[in-house]
């Protein structure tokens, strides 16, 4: 009887995959490590007290009301929307044109590809200081355009990479068939290529927008009182007045990011299903 029990226990231990268990435990620990601060910020944003505290005491939406009604927050929110919109339009245009121009070209592709992706490898502090000096020299400091240019430097690679990957999945025979039927380059692009890459362009634009909307480092160097963005305002508020409205604004950022990423995942998923 004891031998049977010992044999059964040995077989059970052999079936256990300790590596798989350890990997799952590590994955859950990492997931909780990332998720815990986000949960704390969201919970704190509903506190009814004047100061940030966890766990929060009471439940209130007053800090969300303060965010959407107090002039400084709303002005900076409008600045962030305006800058993100301009930089998204610029990033989407440049990134899409770059991806289209490099399609099918293998000779100069590595060099140009490196140049396009280079801004993502340069620290934001370096880009911020460089553009600060440049905008001061040409008289643009104090306007939104230095920030738009800075954010476009980081947004363009997102659009370029996404549109390039979509272009690589297009069957060249489709464009060849259109040309064989008498369609010129412009008509081929409008009727064949553009409909196939429109989802990629839209997803790239979403990533460019959200990266601009939440960018802080370069904006800290390039914004002034009239052009301050929401992330810079959050930083300023944390320095002088630790109010729960900061948690409400951060929660707004989190929700916006989740919506944008969820939209992009849904769009790419729908496109994948349609392709099958």
N, C-alpha and C positions, 0 to 999 in steps of 0.2 A: 504493500500500500504506500509506504514511504517512498519506494523507488519510483512508483507511478507519479506521485506528487512531485518529486524532485525532477523527473523527466519532463513533466508538463510545465514546470516553472522554467526549466532550461529552454524549452521550445518557445515559451512566451518571450523570454529575454532575447532569443535569437531573432524573433520577428520584429522586435523594437528597433527602429532606426534612430539611434541616438543623434546622428548628424542631422537628420531631418527635424527632430524635436528641438535641438539646439538652434537650428536655423529659424524655425518658427517662433521660438521664444525671443530670439534676437530681433526678428522682424517686428514682432508686437511691441517689444520694448522701445525700438527706434520709432515706431509709429506713435506710441504714447508720448515719447519724449518731444516729438514735433507737435503733436496735437494738443498737449496739455497747456502750453502758453496761450494758444489760440482760444481754447475753451475758457481759460481764466479771463482773458480780455473781454470776450463776449458776455460772460456772466457779470463782470464788474460794470459793464456799460449800463446795466439795468438797476444799479444801486440808487437809493433815494437820498443818500448822504452827500455832503459837499466835497468829501475827500475820497480818493481811491482807497478801497479796502476790500480784502478778501478773507472770508466770504462776505458778500455784500449784505448790508442791513436794509431790509425793505425792498420793494419793487417799484420802479418808476420809469417812465419814458421821458422824463424831463430833460435828460441830456441829449437825446435825439431831437427833441423840440428846440433845445438851445443851438444845436448844430445847424438846423435848417432855418433858424430865425435870427441868430446873432449876425450882424453885418460882417465882422472880420472873417468868420468862417465861410459865409456865403460868397464873399468877394474872392477869397482864395480858392474856393471850390470852382467858381466860374473861370478863374485864371487857369486852373488845372485842366478843366474841360477844353478851354480854348487852345491851350498849348498842346494838349494831347491830340486834339482834332487836326491842327495844322501839321504837327510832326507826323501823324499817321498818314495824312494825304501825301506828304513829301516822301516818307519812307516807303509807302506802297507804290508810288510812281517810280522811284529810283530802283527799288528792289525788284519790281516786276520787269521793268525794262532791262535791267542787268541780267536777270534770269533768261529772258527771251533772247537777248543778244548773244549770250554764251551757249545757247542750246546747240548741241551737235558740234561744238568747236572743242577740239582736244589739244591743239598746239599751245595756245596761250591761256587755257582754262586754269591751270594751277596757280599761275602768277596773279591773274585778275581775281580769282576766287580768294586768294590770301589777302589781297588789298581790300576787298569788300568786307571780309570777316575781321580784319585787323582792329577796328574800333572796339569790338567785343573783348579783345585781349588787353586793351589799354585801361588801366585803372581810371575810375571816374574822377578822382582827384586831379590826375594829370590832364585829362580832357577839360575839366572845369577851369583849371588855372589857365590853360592854353587859350580856351575860348574867351575867358575873361579879358586877357590881354588883347586878343584879336578884336573883340567887340568894342573895347575901349579905344583902340586905334582908329576904327572906321566909324565911330560915333553911334553904335547901336546899343551900347550898354544902357540899361534902364528900360529897354523895350522887351517884348516877348520873344523876339527873333533869335537872340543868342541861345535861349533855352530850347526853342523849337529846333534849331540846328543841332544842338547837343543831343537832344533826344532822338533826332532823326539818325544820328550816327549809330545809335544803339538799336533803333527800330528797323533800319534798312536790312541788316543781316538776317533778322527774323523772317522778314518778307521774302528775301532772296532765297534763303534755304528752303522754305516751305514751297514756294512757287517752283523752284528748281527740281525738288523731289517730285512734284506733281507732273512737271514737264517730262521727266524721265520715264514716267509711267504711261505716257501717251504713245499709241501706236503710230509710227511715222507714215504708215500706209494710208491713214485717214487723211492726212494733209496732202500726200501725193495724189490720192484719188480726187481731191478737190481741185488741185492744180491741173490734173489731166482733163478735168471737165471744163476747164477754161477759167477758173477762178484765179484772180491775181493775188499777190501777197496780202494786200489789205483785206480782201474779201475772204481769203482762206483763214486769216486770223480771226475776223469777226464771226464767221459762220462755223468754224471748226475749233480752232485753238482756244479762243476766249471762253466759249461755253464749258470747255473741259477743264479750264484752270480757274474758273471764277470762284469755286469753293476754296481753293488754295489761296487765292488772293484775299478773300474775305477773312479766312482764318489767320493769315499773316497780318492783316490789318488789325485784327482783334488783339494779337500778341503785341504789336507795335503800340496800340493805344494803351493797353494796360501797363506796359513797361514804362511808357511816358507818364501816365497818370500817377504811378507810384514811385517815380524816380526822385531821389533825395539829394545825392551827393553833388551832382553837377548843378542842380537847381539852387543849392545852398550858395554856390559861388556866383551864379549868374542872375539871380532874382533880386529885385529891390522891393521897396515897400508897396509899390503899385502892381508889381508882377509876382508877388509871393505865391507859391503854390501850396496846396494842402499839406504835403509831407513836411515842407519847411515850417509851416504854421504849427504843425504838431510838435516839431522839435522845439520851436520857440515857446510853446505853451508848457512843455515839460521842464524847460529851464526856469520859468518864472511863476507858473501857476499850475500845479498838478491837479487838474480838474477831471472828473469822470467823463467830461465831454470828449476828452482825448480817446478814451476807450470806445465811446460811441462812434467817433470818426474812424477809428481803427476797425471796428466791426463792419462799418459801411464799406471800407476797403476790402475786407475779407469776403463779404457777400458779393461785391462787384467782381472780384477776381474769380470766385467760384462760378458765378454766372457766365463770365466770359470763357473760362476754360471749359465749363460744361457745354457751352454752345459750340465751341470749336470741336470738342470730342464728338458731340452729337452729329455735327455736319460731316466730319470725316467718316464717322461710322455709317451714316446714311449713304455716303458716296461709295464706301466699300461694299455695302450690301447691294447697291444698284449695279456696281461693276460685276458682281457675281451673278 
